[in-house]
């Protein structure tokens, strides 16, 4: 997703046109379903939520924070439970 974040809207539209031009039936129907779903989304975030999302995104993209795989998360949970007798 972040691969395309610096594209201009015109370049992004051109890329989508290229993808559609070479897509098969299943891909076309999948893209159509996705696009229709996006049309129906009407999220409204308050300023506090937008600020929190921006801070988290910047921290992740700068390398100050990281994400964990599901395996790493489960191991941390198991270790926490073991340490705390749960």
C-alpha positions in Angstrom: 0.0 0.0 0.0 2.7 2.5 1.0 4.4 1.7 -2.3 2.0 4.0 -4.1 1.6 6.8 -1.5 3.8 9.3 -3.3 2.0 8.8 -6.7 0.1 11.6 -8.2 -3.6 11.0 -8.7 -3.1 11.0 -12.4 -0.3 8.4 -12.2 -2.5 6.2 -9.8 -5.4 6.4 -12.3 -3.1 5.4 -15.1 -1.8 2.4 -13.1 -5.4 1.3 -12.4 -6.3 1.5 -16.0 -3.3 -0.6 -16.9 -4.2 -3.2 -14.3 -7.8 -3.3 -15.5 -6.7 -3.6 -19.1 -4.7 -6.8 -18.4 -7.0 -8.3 -15.8 -9.0 -11.4 -16.2 -12.7 -11.8 -15.4 -12.2 -12.8 -11.7 -9.8 -9.8 -11.1 -12.3 -7.4 -12.8 -15.1 -8.7 -10.6 -13.0 -8.5 -7.5 -11.9 -4.9 -8.3 -15.5 -3.9 -9.0 -16.7 -5.4 -5.7 -13.9 -3.6 -3.8 -14.7 -0.3 -5.5 -18.4 -0.6 -4.7 -17.6 -1.3 -1.1 -15.4 1.8 -1.0 -18.3 3.9 -2.3 -20.4 2.9 0.6 -17.9 3.7 3.3 -18.6 6.9 5.2 -16.1 7.1 8.0 -15.9 10.2 10.1 -13.0 10.4 12.6 -12.7 13.1 15.2 -9.6 15.3 15.5 -8.2 13.3 18.5 -8.5 10.0 16.5 -6.9 11.5 13.4 -4.1 12.9 15.5 -3.5 9.5 17.2 -3.5 7.7 13.8 -1.0 10.3 12.4 1.3 9.9 15.3 1.3 6.1 15.2 1.8 6.1 11.4 4.8 8.5 11.6 6.3 6.5 14.5 6.1 3.3 12.5 7.3 4.8 9.2 10.3 6.5 10.9 11.3 3.2 12.6 10.6 4.4 16.1 8.0 1.6 16.6 7.5 -1.7 14.9 4.8 -4.3 14.4 4.9 -7.9 15.5 4.1 -11.0 13.6 1.3 -13.1 15.0 3.9 -15.6 16.2 5.8 -13.0 18.1 2.6 -11.7 19.6 1.5 -15.1 20.8 5.0 -15.8 22.3 4.8 -12.5 24.2 1.3 -13.4 25.5 2.5 -16.9 26.6 5.5 -15.4 28.3 3.4 -12.8 30.1 0.9 -15.4 31.3 3.7 -17.7 32.5 5.4 -14.8 34.4 2.1 -13.8 36.0 0.8 -17.3 36.7 -2.2 -17.0 34.4 
